[in-house]
């Protein structure tokens, strides 16, 4: 056996390499942040309540959905979305979650401007906007929870 190893040093190096690298793990996934997940959940609820309240308690008639009635809520939610974006940007290896937050913020600003320009929203548009944000927040939640699973795989 020793004679065989001396004749084939490459086999020895290959065997040792497989053993060493097989026991190593490289994590290219950002760290899970429970506080960030909690903020995502809270902001998601805030947006959902915003659209549900608008749908259930107002109508297009008599300027019930004019922009100025909702301007303060738009600002409060945009502050939360900016905070989520900033927190995601500062985490290393977090490009995907950052991009989801950027898209969410861009759409929020776009829909806010559309509401401001038209000074009303139809029931259909409220439902569509609500579903869009529900999907985006779900993507944020899955991305953050996935980091926990990647860094702490089930046994």
N, CA, C and O atoms as a GROMACS GRO file, in nm:
protein
  620
    1UNK      N    1   0.083  -0.119   0.000
    1UNK     CA    2   0.000   0.000   0.000
    1UNK      C    3   0.087   0.125   0.000
    1UNK      O    4   0.064   0.216  -0.079
    2UNK      N    5   0.190   0.131   0.089
    2UNK     CA    6   0.279   0.246   0.093
    2UNK      C    7   0.352   0.263  -0.039
    2UNK      O    8   0.373   0.375  -0.086
    3UNK      N    9   0.389   0.151  -0.099
    3UNK     CA   10   0.460   0.156  -0.226
    3UNK      C   11   0.369   0.216  -0.333
    3UNK      O   12   0.414   0.295  -0.416
    4UNK      N   13   0.242   0.179  -0.330
    4UNK     CA   14   0.146   0.229  -0.427
    4UNK      C   15   0.124   0.379  -0.410
    4UNK      O   16   0.113   0.452  -0.508
    5UNK      N   17   0.118   0.424  -0.286
    5UNK     CA   18   0.098   0.568  -0.259
    5UNK      C   19   0.219   0.647  -0.305
    5UNK      O   20   0.205   0.756  -0.362
    6UNK      N   21   0.339   0.594  -0.282
    6UNK     CA   22   0.460   0.664  -0.324
    6UNK      C   23   0.468   0.671  -0.476
    6UNK      O   24   0.522   0.768  -0.530
    7UNK      N   25   0.417   0.571  -0.543
    7UNK     CA   26   0.422   0.571  -0.689
    7UNK      C   27   0.315   0.663  -0.749
    7UNK      O   28   0.329   0.709  -0.863
    8UNK      N   29   0.211   0.688  -0.674
    8UNK     CA   30   0.101   0.770  -0.726
    8UNK      C   31   0.066   0.883  -0.628
    8UNK      O   32  -0.038   0.879  -0.564
    9UNK      N   33   0.154   0.982  -0.616
    9UNK     CA   34   0.128   1.091  -0.520
    9UNK      C   35   0.002   1.172  -0.556
    9UNK      O   36  -0.059   1.234  -0.468
   10UNK      N   37  -0.033   1.172  -0.681
   10UNK     CA   38  -0.153   1.247  -0.722
   10UNK      C   39  -0.277   1.186  -0.658
   10UNK      O   40  -0.369   1.259  -0.620
   11UNK      N   41  -0.281   1.054  -0.646
   11UNK     CA   42  -0.395   0.988  -0.582
   11UNK      C   43  -0.406   1.029  -0.435
   11UNK      O   44  -0.516   1.051  -0.384
   12UNK      N   45  -0.292   1.040  -0.369
   12UNK     CA   46  -0.291   1.081  -0.229
   12UNK      C   47  -0.345   1.224  -0.215
   12UNK      O   48  -0.429   1.251  -0.129
   13UNK      N   49  -0.298   1.312  -0.300
   13UNK     CA   50  -0.344   1.452  -0.297
   13UNK      C   51  -0.493   1.458  -0.328
   13UNK      O   52  -0.567   1.532  -0.263
   14UNK      N   53  -0.538   1.382  -0.426
   14UNK     CA   54  -0.680   1.381  -0.462
   14UNK      C   55  -0.764   1.329  -0.346
   14UNK      O   56  -0.870   1.385  -0.316
   15UNK      N   57  -0.719   1.222  -0.281
   15UNK     CA   58  -0.793   1.165  -0.169
   15UNK      C   59  -0.804   1.265  -0.054
   15UNK      O   60  -0.912   1.284   0.003
   16UNK      N   61  -0.693   1.328  -0.020
   16UNK     CA   62  -0.693   1.427   0.089
   16UNK      C   63  -0.781   1.547   0.052
   16UNK      O   64  -0.854   1.598   0.137
   17UNK      N   65  -0.774   1.591  -0.073
   17UNK     CA   66  -0.855   1.705  -0.117
   17UNK      C   67  -1.004   1.675  -0.107
   17UNK      O   68  -1.081   1.758  -0.058
   18UNK      N   69  -1.043   1.557  -0.152
   18UNK     CA   70  -1.184   1.519  -0.144
   18UNK      C   71  -1.230   1.516   0.001
   18UNK      O   72  -1.339   1.562   0.033
   19UNK      N   73  -1.148   1.462   0.088
   19UNK     CA   74  -1.182   1.454   0.229
   19UNK      C   75  -1.196   1.593   0.291
   19UNK      O   76  -1.293   1.621   0.361
   20UNK      N   77  -1.099   1.680   0.264
   20UNK     CA   78  -1.102   1.814   0.322
   20UNK      C   79  -1.215   1.900   0.266
   20UNK      O   80  -1.288   1.964   0.342
   21UNK      N   81  -1.229   1.902   0.135
   21UNK     CA   82  -1.331   1.987   0.074
   21UNK      C   83  -1.471   1.933   0.095
   21UNK      O   84  -1.568   2.009   0.094
   22UNK      N   85  -1.482   1.805   0.114
   22UNK     CA   86  -1.613   1.745   0.141
   22UNK      C   87  -1.667   1.786   0.276
   22UNK      O   88  -1.788   1.783   0.298
   23UNK      N   89  -1.580   1.822   0.366
   23UNK     CA   90  -1.625   1.861   0.500
   23UNK      C   91  -1.638   2.012   0.515
   23UNK      O   92  -1.672   2.060   0.623
   24UNK      N   93  -1.610   2.088   0.410
   24UNK     CA   94  -1.621   2.234   0.414
   24UNK      C   95  -1.753   2.278   0.352
   24UNK      O   96  -1.810   2.209   0.267
   25UNK      N   97  -1.799   2.393   0.396
   25UNK     CA   98  -1.920   2.450   0.340
   25UNK      C   99  -1.899   2.600   0.321
   25UNK      O  100  -1.857   2.670   0.413
   26UNK      N  101  -1.927   2.646   0.202
   26UNK     CA  102  -1.917   2.788   0.172
   26UNK      C  103  -2.058   2.844   0.167
   26UNK      O  104  -2.142   2.796   0.091
   27UNK      N  105  -2.083   2.946   0.247
   27UNK     CA  106  -2.216   3.008   0.250
   27UNK      C  107  -2.212   3.138   0.172
   27UNK      O  108  -2.148   3.234   0.213
   28UNK      N  109  -2.282   3.141   0.059
   28UNK     CA  110  -2.292   3.262  -0.020
   28UNK      C  111  -2.434   3.319  -0.010
   28UNK      O  112  -2.486   3.380  -0.103
   29UNK      N  113  -2.492   3.298   0.105
   29UNK     CA  114  -2.627   3.346   0.133
   29UNK      C  115  -2.618   3.445   0.249
   29UNK      O  116  -2.551   3.417   0.348
   30UNK      N  117  -2.684   3.559   0.237
   30UNK     CA  118  -2.679   3.655   0.347
   30UNK      C  119  -2.743   3.598   0.473
   30UNK      O  120  -2.822   3.504   0.468
   31UNK      N  121  -2.708   3.657   0.583
   31UNK     CA  122  -2.760   3.611   0.712
   31UNK      C  123  -2.909   3.643   0.724
   31UNK      O  124  -2.957   3.744   0.673
   32UNK      N  125  -2.980   3.555   0.790
   32UNK     CA  126  -3.122   3.573   0.819
   32UNK      C  127  -3.137   3.682   0.924
   32UNK      O  128  -3.057   3.692   1.017
   33UNK      N  129  -3.240   3.764   0.910
   33UNK     CA  130  -3.265   3.873   1.004
   33UNK      C  131  -3.412   3.868   1.047
   33UNK      O  132  -3.501   3.910   0.972
   34UNK      N  133  -3.437   3.817   1.167
   34UNK     CA  134  -3.574   3.803   1.217
   34UNK      C  135  -3.643   3.939   1.231
   34UNK      O  136  -3.763   3.950   1.208
   35UNK      N  137  -3.567   4.042   1.268
   35UNK     CA  138  -3.625   4.176   1.281
   35UNK      C  139  -3.670   4.229   1.146
   35UNK      O  140  -3.774   4.295   1.135
   36UNK      N  141  -3.592   4.201   1.043
   36UNK     CA  142  -3.628   4.245   0.909
   36UNK      C  143  -3.754   4.172   0.863
   36UNK      O  144  -3.844   4.233   0.804
   37UNK      N  145  -3.762   4.042   0.889
   37UNK     CA  146  -3.883   3.967   0.854
   37UNK      C  147  -4.005   4.023   0.926
   37UNK      O  148  -4.113   4.032   0.868
   38UNK      N  149  -3.988   4.060   1.050
   38UNK     CA  150  -4.097   4.120   1.127
   38UNK      C  151  -4.140   4.253   1.066
   38UNK      O  152  -4.260   4.282   1.060
   39UNK      N  153  -4.044   4.334   1.021
   39UNK     CA  154  -4.078   4.461   0.958
   39UNK      C  155  -4.148   4.438   0.823
   39UNK      O  156  -4.241   4.512   0.788
   40UNK      N  157  -4.104   4.338   0.749
   40UNK     CA  158  -4.171   4.304   0.623
   40UNK      C  159  -4.317   4.268   0.650
   40UNK      O  160  -4.407   4.315   0.581
   41UNK      N  161  -4.339   4.184   0.752
   41UNK     CA  162  -4.476   4.144   0.788
   41UNK      C  163  -4.561   4.266   0.826
   41UNK      O  164  -4.674   4.279   0.782
   42UNK      N  165  -4.505   4.353   0.909
   42UNK     CA  166  -4.579   4.471   0.955
   42UNK      C  167  -4.612   4.565   0.838
   42UNK      O  168  -4.723   4.617   0.830
   43UNK      N  169  -4.517   4.585   0.749
   43UNK     CA  170  -4.540   4.674   0.635
   43UNK      C  171  -4.642   4.612   0.539
   43UNK      O  172  -4.725   4.683   0.483
   44UNK      N  173  -4.634   4.482   0.522
   44UNK     CA  174  -4.731   4.412   0.438
   44UNK      C  175  -4.872   4.431   0.491
   44UNK      O  176  -4.965   4.456   0.415
   45UNK      N  177  -4.888   4.419   0.622
   45UNK     CA  178  -5.020   4.439   0.684
   45UNK      C  179  -5.067   4.584   0.667
   45UNK      O  180  -5.185   4.609   0.644
   46UNK      N  181  -4.973   4.677   0.678
   46UNK     CA  182  -5.007   4.819   0.664
   46UNK      C  183  -5.059   4.848   0.523
   46UNK      O  184  -5.158   4.920   0.506
   47UNK      N  185  -4.993   4.792   0.422
   47UNK     CA  186  -5.035   4.813   0.283
   47UNK      C  187  -5.170   4.745   0.259
   47UNK      O  188  -5.258   4.802   0.194
   48UNK      N  189  -5.185   4.624   0.310
   48UNK     CA  190  -5.310   4.551   0.293
   48UNK      C  191  -5.426   4.628   0.356
   48UNK      O  192  -5.533   4.641   0.297
   49UNK      N  193  -5.405   4.679   0.476
   49UNK     CA  194  -5.508   4.757   0.545
   49UNK      C  195  -5.540   4.884   0.468
   49UNK      O  196  -5.656   4.925   0.459
   50UNK      N  197  -5.438   4.948   0.412
   50UNK     CA  198  -5.455   5.070   0.333
   50UNK      C  199  -5.554   5.046   0.219
   50UNK      O  200  -5.651   5.120   0.203
   51UNK      N  201  -5.529   4.942   0.140
   51UNK     CA  202  -5.616   4.915   0.026
   51UNK      C  203  -5.752   4.860   0.067
   51UNK      O  204  -5.854   4.896   0.009
   52UNK      N  205  -5.756   4.772   0.167
   52UNK     CA  206  -5.885   4.719   0.213
   52UNK      C  207  -5.972   4.829   0.271
   52UNK      O  208  -6.093   4.833   0.246
   53UNK      N  209  -5.914   4.919   0.348
   53UNK     CA  210  -5.990   5.030   0.405
   53UNK      C  211  -6.044   5.120   0.295
   53UNK      O  212  -6.159   5.164   0.301
   54UNK      N  213  -5.962   5.148   0.196
   54UNK     CA  214  -6.006   5.232   0.085
   54UNK      C  215  -6.122   5.165   0.012
   54UNK      O  216  -6.219   5.230  -0.025
   55UNK      N  217  -6.112   5.035  -0.008
   55UNK     CA  218  -6.214   4.961  -0.081
   55UNK      C  219  -6.345   4.950  -0.002
   55UNK      O  220  -6.453   4.965  -0.058
   56UNK      N  221  -6.334   4.926   0.126
   56UNK     CA  222  -6.452   4.898   0.208
   56UNK      C  223  -6.519   5.021   0.267
   56UNK      O  224  -6.639   5.017   0.297
   57UNK      N  225  -6.446   5.128   0.284
   57UNK     CA  226  -6.505   5.244   0.354
   57UNK      C  227  -6.526   5.366   0.266
   57UNK      O  228  -6.576   5.468   0.314
   58UNK      N  229  -6.488   5.357   0.139
   58UNK     CA  230  -6.503   5.473   0.051
   58UNK      C  231  -6.563   5.431  -0.082
   58UNK      O  232  -6.568   5.312  -0.116
   59UNK      N  233  -6.608   5.530  -0.157
   59UNK     CA  234  -6.654   5.508  -0.294
   59UNK      C  235  -6.596   5.617  -0.382
   59UNK      O  236  -6.548   5.720  -0.333
   60UNK      N  237  -6.602   5.594  -0.513
   60UNK     CA  238  -6.554   5.696  -0.607
   60UNK      C  239  -6.644   5.819  -0.605
   60UNK      O  240  -6.599   5.931  -0.630
   61UNK      N  241  -6.770   5.798  -0.574
   61UNK     CA  242  -6.866   5.908  -0.574
   61UNK      C  243  -6.833   6.007  -0.462
   61UNK      O  244  -6.778   5.970  -0.358
   62UNK      N  245  -6.868   6.130  -0.484
   62UNK     CA  246  -6.852   6.238  -0.385
   62UNK      C  247  -6.707   6.254  -0.339
   62UNK      O  248  -6.682   6.292  -0.225
   63UNK      N  249  -6.614   6.226  -0.426
   63UNK     CA  250  -6.471   6.242  -0.397
   63UNK      C  251  -6.425   6.162  -0.275
   63UNK      O  252  -6.333   6.202  -0.205
   64UNK      N  253  -6.488   6.049  -0.251
   64UNK     CA  254  -6.453   5.967  -0.136
   64UNK      C  255  -6.314   5.905  -0.144
   64UNK      O  256  -6.257   5.864  -0.043
   65UNK      N  257  -6.261   5.899  -0.265
   65UNK     CA  258  -6.127   5.841  -0.282
   65UNK      C  259  -6.027   5.943  -0.335
   65UNK      O  260  -5.928   5.906  -0.399
   66UNK      N  261  -6.052   6.068  -0.309
   66UNK     CA  262  -5.957   6.167  -0.357
   66UNK      C  263  -5.823   6.151  -0.285
   66UNK      O  264  -5.817   6.110  -0.169
   67UNK      N  265  -5.719   6.184  -0.356
   67UNK     CA  266  -5.583   6.158  -0.309
   67UNK      C  267  -5.554   6.217  -0.172
   67UNK      O  268  -5.493   6.151  -0.088
   68UNK      N  269  -5.598   6.339  -0.149
   68UNK     CA  270  -5.562   6.407  -0.024
   68UNK      C  271  -5.609   6.332   0.101
   68UNK      O  272  -5.551   6.347   0.208
   69UNK      N  273  -5.713   6.252   0.087
   69UNK     CA  274  -5.762   6.173   0.201
   69UNK      C  275  -5.665   6.060   0.238
   69UNK      O  276  -5.671   6.006   0.349
   70UNK      N  277  -5.578   6.024   0.145
   70UNK     CA  278  -5.488   5.911   0.166
   70UNK      C  279  -5.340   5.950   0.163
   70UNK      O  280  -5.253   5.865   0.179
   71UNK      N  281  -5.312   6.078   0.142
   71UNK     CA  282  -5.173   6.125   0.127
   71UNK      C  283  -5.087   6.088   0.248
   71UNK      O  284  -4.974   6.043   0.230
   72UNK      N  285  -5.138   6.105   0.367
   72UNK     CA  286  -5.061   6.074   0.487
   72UNK      C  287  -5.026   5.925   0.495
   72UNK      O  288  -4.914   5.888   0.531
   73UNK      N  289  -5.121   5.839   0.459
   73UNK     CA  290  -5.095   5.695   0.459
   73UNK      C  291  -4.991   5.658   0.353
   73UNK      O  292  -4.905   5.573   0.377
   74UNK      N  293  -4.999   5.722   0.237
   74UNK     CA  294  -4.898   5.698   0.133
   74UNK      C  295  -4.758   5.730   0.185
   74UNK      O  296  -4.664   5.654   0.164
   75UNK      N  297  -4.746   5.843   0.254
   75UNK     CA  298  -4.616   5.884   0.308
   75UNK      C  299  -4.567   5.786   0.413
   75UNK      O  300  -4.451   5.744   0.410
   76UNK      N  301  -4.653   5.748   0.505
   76UNK     CA  302  -4.613   5.654   0.612
   76UNK      C  303  -4.566   5.520   0.555
   76UNK      O  304  -4.467   5.464   0.602
   77UNK      N  305  -4.636   5.471   0.457
   77UNK     CA  306  -4.597   5.342   0.397
   77UNK      C  307  -4.469   5.358   0.317
   77UNK      O  308  -4.384   5.269   0.320
   78UNK      N  309  -4.453   5.469   0.246
   78UNK     CA  310  -4.329   5.490   0.170
   78UNK      C  311  -4.208   5.498   0.263
   78UNK      O  312  -4.100   5.451   0.227
   79UNK      N  313  -4.225   5.556   0.381
   79UNK     CA  314  -4.117   5.560   0.480
   79UNK      C  315  -4.076   5.418   0.518
   79UNK      O  316  -3.957   5.388   0.526
   80UNK      N  317  -4.173   5.331   0.540
   80UNK     CA  318  -4.144   5.191   0.574
   80UNK      C  319  -4.074   5.119   0.459
   80UNK      O  320  -3.980   5.043   0.481
   81UNK      N  321  -4.120   5.143   0.337
   81UNK     CA  322  -4.057   5.079   0.221
   81UNK      C  323  -3.913   5.128   0.203
   81UNK      O  324  -3.825   5.049   0.168
   82UNK      N  325  -3.889   5.258   0.225
   82UNK     CA  326  -3.752   5.310   0.219
   82UNK      C  327  -3.665   5.244   0.326
   82UNK      O  328  -3.549   5.212   0.300
   83UNK      N  329  -3.719   5.225   0.443
   83UNK     CA  330  -3.645   5.161   0.551
   83UNK      C  331  -3.609   5.016   0.514
   83UNK      O  332  -3.496   4.973   0.536
   84UNK      N  333  -3.705   4.943   0.460
   84UNK     CA  334  -3.678   4.805   0.417
   84UNK      C  335  -3.569   4.801   0.310
   84UNK      O  336  -3.480   4.716   0.314
   85UNK      N  337  -3.577   4.894   0.216
   85UNK     CA  338  -3.476   4.899   0.110
   85UNK      C  339  -3.338   4.926   0.168
   85UNK      O  340  -3.241   4.859   0.131
   86UNK      N  341  -3.327   5.023   0.256
   86UNK     CA  342  -3.198   5.057   0.316
   86UNK      C  343  -3.141   4.939   0.394
   86UNK      O  344  -3.022   4.908   0.381
   87UNK      N  345  -3.224   4.873   0.472
   87UNK     CA  346  -3.177   4.758   0.551
   87UNK      C  347  -3.130   4.644   0.461
   87UNK      O  348  -3.035   4.573   0.494
   88UNK      N  349  -3.196   4.625   0.348
   88UNK     CA  350  -3.154   4.520   0.256
   88UNK      C  351  -3.027   4.558   0.181
   88UNK      O  352  -2.944   4.472   0.152
   89UNK      N  353  -3.012   4.686   0.149
   89UNK     CA  354  -2.893   4.731   0.076
   89UNK      C  355  -2.765   4.712   0.156
   89UNK      O  356  -2.660   4.680   0.099
   90UNK      N  357  -2.771   4.732   0.287
   90UNK     CA  358  -2.648   4.726   0.366
   90UNK      C  359  -2.604   4.584   0.398
   90UNK      O  360  -2.492   4.564   0.446
   91UNK      N  361  -2.690   4.486   0.373
   91UNK     CA  362  -2.652   4.347   0.398
   91UNK      C  363  -2.570   4.294   0.280
   91UNK      O  364  -2.613   4.308   0.166
   92UNK      N  365  -2.454   4.236   0.307
   92UNK     CA  366  -2.376   4.180   0.196
   92UNK      C  367  -2.447   4.059   0.133
   92UNK      O  368  -2.523   3.990   0.200
   93UNK      N  369  -2.420   4.037   0.006
   93UNK     CA  370  -2.474   3.923  -0.070
   93UNK      C  371  -2.626   3.923  -0.075
   93UNK      O  372  -2.688   3.817  -0.077
   94UNK      N  373  -2.686   4.040  -0.077
   94UNK     CA  374  -2.831   4.050  -0.063
   94UNK      C  375  -2.898   4.115  -0.184
   94UNK      O  376  -2.998   4.186  -0.170
   95UNK      N  377  -2.842   4.092  -0.302
   95UNK     CA  378  -2.889   4.160  -0.422
   95UNK      C  379  -3.035   4.127  -0.456
   95UNK      O  380  -3.110   4.216  -0.495
   96UNK      N  381  -3.074   4.001  -0.442
   96UNK     CA  382  -3.210   3.963  -0.479
   96UNK      C  383  -3.315   4.029  -0.390
   96UNK      O  384  -3.414   4.083  -0.440
   97UNK      N  385  -3.294   4.026  -0.261
   97UNK     CA  386  -3.389   4.090  -0.169
   97UNK      C  387  -3.392   4.241  -0.190
   97UNK      O  388  -3.497   4.304  -0.183
   98UNK      N  389  -3.275   4.298  -0.217
   98UNK     CA  390  -3.269   4.442  -0.244
   98UNK      C  391  -3.350   4.476  -0.368
   98UNK      O  392  -3.422   4.576  -0.370
   99UNK      N  393  -3.338   4.394  -0.471
   99UNK     CA  394  -3.410   4.420  -0.596
   99UNK      C  395  -3.562   4.411  -0.574
   99UNK      O  396  -3.637   4.492  -0.630
  100UNK      N  397  -3.606   4.314  -0.496
  100UNK     CA  398  -3.750   4.303  -0.466
  100UNK      C  399  -3.799   4.430  -0.397
  100UNK      O  400  -3.907   4.481  -0.428
  101UNK      N  401  -3.720   4.481  -0.303
  101UNK     CA  402  -3.757   4.605  -0.231
  101UNK      C  403  -3.758   4.724  -0.326
  101UNK      O  404  -3.845   4.810  -0.316
  102UNK      N  405  -3.662   4.730  -0.417
  102UNK     CA  406  -3.658   4.841  -0.514
  102UNK      C  407  -3.784   4.839  -0.600
  102UNK      O  408  -3.846   4.944  -0.622
  103UNK      N  409  -3.821   4.722  -0.650
  103UNK     CA  410  -3.941   4.710  -0.733
  103UNK      C  411  -4.065   4.751  -0.655
  103UNK      O  412  -4.151   4.822  -0.706
  104UNK      N  413  -4.073   4.707  -0.531
  104UNK     CA  414  -4.188   4.740  -0.446
  104UNK      C  415  -4.198   4.890  -0.426
  104UNK      O  416  -4.306   4.948  -0.440
  105UNK      N  417  -4.088   4.954  -0.393
  105UNK     CA  418  -4.088   5.099  -0.372
  105UNK      C  419  -4.123   5.173  -0.501
  105UNK      O  420  -4.201   5.268  -0.499
  106UNK      N  421  -4.066   5.131  -0.614
  106UNK     CA  422  -4.095   5.196  -0.742
  106UNK      C  423  -4.244   5.187  -0.777
  106UNK      O  424  -4.304   5.284  -0.821
  107UNK      N  425  -4.302   5.069  -0.756
  107UNK     CA  426  -4.444   5.054  -0.785
  107UNK      C  427  -4.530   5.136  -0.689
  107UNK      O  428  -4.630   5.195  -0.730
  108UNK      N  429  -4.491   5.139  -0.562
  108UNK     CA  430  -4.566   5.219  -0.465
  108UNK      C  431  -4.568   5.365  -0.509
  108UNK      O  432  -4.673   5.430  -0.507
  109UNK      N  433  -4.452   5.417  -0.549
  109UNK     CA  434  -4.443   5.557  -0.593
  109UNK      C  435  -4.522   5.580  -0.722
  109UNK      O  436  -4.588   5.684  -0.737
  110UNK      N  437  -4.517   5.484  -0.813
  110UNK     CA  438  -4.591   5.495  -0.939
  110UNK      C  439  -4.742   5.498  -0.912
  110UNK      O  440  -4.813   5.583  -0.965
  111UNK      N  441  -4.790   5.404  -0.829
  111UNK     CA  442  -4.933   5.398  -0.800
  111UNK      C  443  -4.979   5.521  -0.722
  111UNK      O  444  -5.092   5.567  -0.740
  112UNK      N  445  -4.894   5.572  -0.636
  112UNK     CA  446  -4.926   5.694  -0.561
  112UNK      C  447  -4.944   5.811  -0.658
  112UNK      O  448  -5.039   5.888  -0.648
  113UNK      N  449  -4.851   5.824  -0.753
  113UNK     CA  450  -4.859   5.933  -0.852
  113UNK      C  451  -4.983   5.920  -0.939
  113UNK      O  452  -5.047   6.020  -0.972
  114UNK      N  453  -5.018   5.797  -0.977
  114UNK     CA  454  -5.139   5.776  -1.057
  114UNK      C  455  -5.263   5.819  -0.978
  114UNK      O  456  -5.355   5.879  -1.034
  115UNK      N  457  -5.265   5.787  -0.850
  115UNK     CA  458  -5.378   5.827  -0.765
  115UNK      C  459  -5.384   5.980  -0.756
  115UNK      O  460  -5.491   6.040  -0.763
  116UNK      N  461  -5.267   6.041  -0.740
  116UNK     CA  462  -5.260   6.187  -0.728
  116UNK      C  463  -5.310   6.253  -0.857
  116UNK      O  464  -5.384   6.352  -0.852
  117UNK      N  465  -5.269   6.200  -0.973
  117UNK     CA  466  -5.307   6.259  -1.102
  117UNK      C  467  -5.456   6.243  -1.130
  117UNK      O  468  -5.522   6.338  -1.174
  118UNK      N  469  -5.510   6.124  -1.106
  118UNK     CA  470  -5.652   6.098  -1.136
  118UNK      C  471  -5.744   6.139  -1.021
  118UNK      O  472  -5.864   6.158  -1.040
  119UNK      N  473  -5.687   6.153  -0.904
  119UNK     CA  474  -5.758   6.192  -0.782
  119UNK      C  475  -5.868   6.095  -0.742
  119UNK      O  476  -5.961   6.131  -0.669
  120UNK      N  477  -5.858   5.972  -0.789
  120UNK     CA  478  -5.950   5.865  -0.749
  120UNK      C  479  -5.892   5.731  -0.792
  120UNK      O  480  -5.799   5.726  -0.872
  121UNK      N  481  -5.947   5.623  -0.737
  121UNK     CA  482  -5.910   5.487  -0.778
  121UNK      C  483  -6.038   5.405  -0.789
  121UNK      O  484  -6.127   5.416  -0.705
  122UNK      N  485  -6.046   5.323  -0.892
  122UNK     CA  486  -6.161   5.234  -0.908
  122UNK      C  487  -6.145   5.112  -0.817
  122UNK      O  488  -6.035   5.083  -0.771
  123UNK      N  489  -6.256   5.042  -0.793
  123UNK     CA  490  -6.250   4.919  -0.714
  123UNK      C  491  -6.153   4.819  -0.778
  123UNK      O  492  -6.074   4.756  -0.708
  124UNK      N  493  -6.161   4.806  -0.910
  124UNK     CA  494  -6.074   4.711  -0.980
  124UNK      C  495  -5.927   4.744  -0.962
  124UNK      O  496  -5.845   4.654  -0.941
  125UNK      N  497  -5.893   4.871  -0.971
  125UNK     CA  498  -5.753   4.912  -0.955
  125UNK      C  499  -5.705   4.891  -0.812
  125UNK      O  500  -5.591   4.852  -0.789
  126UNK      N  501  -5.791   4.917  -0.716
  126UNK     CA  502  -5.755   4.892  -0.576
  126UNK      C  503  -5.724   4.744  -0.555
  126UNK      O  504  -5.624   4.709  -0.493
  127UNK      N  505  -5.811   4.658  -0.608
  127UNK     CA  506  -5.791   4.513  -0.594
  127UNK      C  507  -5.663   4.468  -0.663
  127UNK      O  508  -5.589   4.385  -0.610
  128UNK      N  509  -5.637   4.522  -0.781
  128UNK     CA  510  -5.516   4.487  -0.855
  128UNK      C  511  -5.390   4.533  -0.781
  128UNK      O  512  -5.295   4.457  -0.769
  129UNK      N  513  -5.390   4.656  -0.733
  129UNK     CA  514  -5.275   4.708  -0.658
  129UNK      C  515  -5.252   4.626  -0.531
  129UNK      O  516  -5.138   4.594  -0.497
  130UNK      N  517  -5.359   4.594  -0.463
  130UNK     CA  518  -5.348   4.514  -0.340
  130UNK      C  519  -5.285   4.378  -0.368
  130UNK      O  520  -5.198   4.333  -0.294
  131UNK      N  521  -5.328   4.314  -0.477
  131UNK     CA  522  -5.272   4.183  -0.512
  131UNK      C  523  -5.126   4.194  -0.552
  131UNK      O  524  -5.045   4.109  -0.517
  132UNK      N  525  -5.092   4.298  -0.626
  132UNK     CA  526  -4.953   4.320  -0.667
  132UNK      C  527  -4.862   4.330  -0.545
  132UNK      O  528  -4.758   4.265  -0.539
  133UNK      N  529  -4.902   4.410  -0.448
  133UNK     CA  530  -4.819   4.426  -0.328
  133UNK      C  531  -4.819   4.301  -0.242
  133UNK      O  532  -4.719   4.269  -0.178
  134UNK      N  533  -4.930   4.231  -0.238
  134UNK     CA  534  -4.933   4.105  -0.165
  134UNK      C  535  -4.829   4.008  -0.221
  134UNK      O  536  -4.758   3.942  -0.146
  135UNK      N  537  -4.821   4.000  -0.353
  135UNK     CA  538  -4.722   3.913  -0.418
  135UNK      C  539  -4.579   3.957  -0.390
  135UNK      O  540  -4.492   3.874  -0.365
  136UNK      N  541  -4.555   4.087  -0.394
  136UNK     CA  542  -4.420   4.138  -0.368
  136UNK      C  543  -4.377   4.114  -0.224
  136UNK      O  544  -4.263   4.075  -0.198
  137UNK      N  545  -4.467   4.137  -0.130
  137UNK     CA  546  -4.432   4.112   0.010
  137UNK      C  547  -4.412   3.963   0.036
  137UNK      O  548  -4.326   3.924   0.116
  138UNK      N  549  -4.489   3.881  -0.032
  138UNK     CA  550  -4.469   3.736  -0.020
  138UNK      C  551  -4.329   3.698  -0.068
  138UNK      O  552  -4.260   3.618  -0.005
  139UNK      N  553  -4.288   3.757  -0.180
  139UNK     CA  554  -4.152   3.731  -0.232
  139UNK      C  555  -4.046   3.776  -0.132
  139UNK      O  556  -3.946   3.707  -0.113
  140UNK      N  557  -4.068   3.891  -0.067
  140UNK     CA  558  -3.973   3.938   0.035
  140UNK      C  559  -3.967   3.840   0.152
  140UNK      O  560  -3.859   3.808   0.201
  141UNK      N  561  -4.084   3.794   0.195
  141UNK     CA  562  -4.090   3.702   0.310
  141UNK      C  563  -4.022   3.569   0.278
  141UNK      O  564  -3.946   3.516   0.360
  142UNK      N  565  -4.047   3.516   0.160
  142UNK     CA  566  -3.985   3.390   0.120
  142UNK      C  567  -3.834   3.406   0.109
  142UNK      O  568  -3.759   3.318   0.151
  143UNK      N  569  -3.789   3.518   0.052
  143UNK     CA  570  -3.645   3.542   0.039
  143UNK      C  571  -3.578   3.547   0.176
  143UNK      O  572  -3.471   3.490   0.195
  144UNK      N  573  -3.640   3.615   0.270
  144UNK     CA  574  -3.579   3.627   0.403
  144UNK      C  575  -3.584   3.493   0.477
  144UNK      O  576  -3.486   3.454   0.540
  145UNK      N  577  -3.696   3.423   0.469
  145UNK     CA  578  -3.707   3.294   0.536
  145UNK      C  579  -3.613   3.192   0.471
  145UNK      O  580  -3.560   3.104   0.539
  146UNK      N  581  -3.592   3.203   0.341
  146UNK     CA  582  -3.500   3.115   0.271
  146UNK      C  583  -3.357   3.129   0.321
  146UNK      O  584  -3.281   3.032   0.322
  147UNK      N  585  -3.321   3.248   0.363
  147UNK     CA  586  -3.187   3.270   0.419
  147UNK      C  587  -3.170   3.191   0.548
  147UNK      O  588  -3.064   3.134   0.574
  148UNK      N  589  -3.275   3.187   0.628
  148UNK     CA  590  -3.272   3.109   0.751
  148UNK      C  591  -3.256   2.961   0.719
  148UNK      O  592  -3.177   2.891   0.783
  149UNK      N  593  -3.330   2.913   0.621
  149UNK     CA  594  -3.323   2.772   0.584
  149UNK      C  595  -3.187   2.736   0.523
  149UNK      O  596  -3.135   2.627   0.548
  150UNK      N  597  -3.131   2.827   0.444
  150UNK     CA  598  -3.001   2.800   0.382
  150UNK      C  599  -2.889   2.798   0.485
  150UNK      O  600  -2.796   2.718   0.475
  151UNK      N  601  -2.899   2.885   0.583
  151UNK     CA  602  -2.794   2.892   0.686
  151UNK      C  603  -2.815   2.791   0.798
  151UNK      O  604  -2.720   2.759   0.870
  152UNK      N  605  -2.936   2.743   0.815
  152UNK     CA  606  -2.969   2.643   0.918
  152UNK      C  607  -3.057   2.535   0.858
  152UNK      O  608  -3.176   2.528   0.889
  153UNK      N  609  -3.000   2.450   0.771
  153UNK     CA  610  -3.082   2.350   0.703
  153UNK      C  611  -3.146   2.253   0.802
  153UNK      O  612  -3.088   2.220   0.905
  154UNK      N  613  -3.267   2.207   0.768
  154UNK     CA  614  -3.332   2.109   0.855
  154UNK      C  615  -3.250   1.981   0.861
  154UNK      O  616  -3.185   1.942   0.764
  155UNK      N  617  -3.255   1.916   0.975
  155UNK     CA  618  -3.174   1.795   0.992
  155UNK      C  619  -3.256   1.672   0.977
  155UNK      O  620  -3.204   1.561   0.988
   0.00000   0.00000   0.00000
